[in-house]
Amino acid sequence: MCLLLGAAGVGKTLLVKRLQNILPRRAGGGGGRRGVPPVGPAGSLTAAQLSALDGTGDLGDPPPTRPTVGTNLTDIVIQKKISVRELGGCMSPIWPSYYGNCHALLFVLDASDPTQLSASCVQLLGLLSAEQLAEASVLILFNKTDLPCYMSVEEMKSLMRLPDIIARAKQNITTAEISARVGTGLAGVLRWLRDTHRTSR
């Protein structure tokens, strides 16, 4: 199980919808995206197809989303099925009740809103200190990089002392800069999910 967490409004719902849309169509469904070979058996995505995805363009307009009040469970098929459970940002007090059986964690921050950074940092530290998540692989995503901001992502990382957090954490932590709205960096998120799911077996 992969948990998708972050403060309210950081783009978690759009992210998981985009991760589904970036995948080629299932066999018999009209072929893959332009420049990507048709999908393999059972709608799975091969390593070659993942490499062919650049994570930008061809995604169309962002689908409509609403704030997640409860949870959303989404299955993403990348060679094997990966279940992603999104928890609403307003549910952070009860996030710990979902930590069991979590092998991977996607934590999303809004890179266009530095004023939210301190609250997100407190949430992240709480997650990393949770005993149930000590062996989980963590991907920290700076979302909305397509929007203008008076601080760079590197400045935000420095402000929240992210290198120190990563150095002291028990978990294997990776960071990435993405835009769920336009698709930038999403192929890398799919690769991380595939590789993490493979090693957690």
Secondary structure, 3 states (H helix, E strand, C coil): CEEEEECCCCCHHHHHHHHHHCCCCCCCCCCCCCCCCCCCHHHCCCHHHHHHCCCCCCCCCCCCCCCCCCEEEEEEECCCEEEEEEECHHHHHHHHHHCCCCCEEEEEEECCCHHHHHHHHHHHHHHHCCHHHCCCEEEEEEECCCCCCCCCHHHHHHHCCHHHHHHHCCCEEEEEECCCCCCCCHHHHHHHHHHHHHHCC
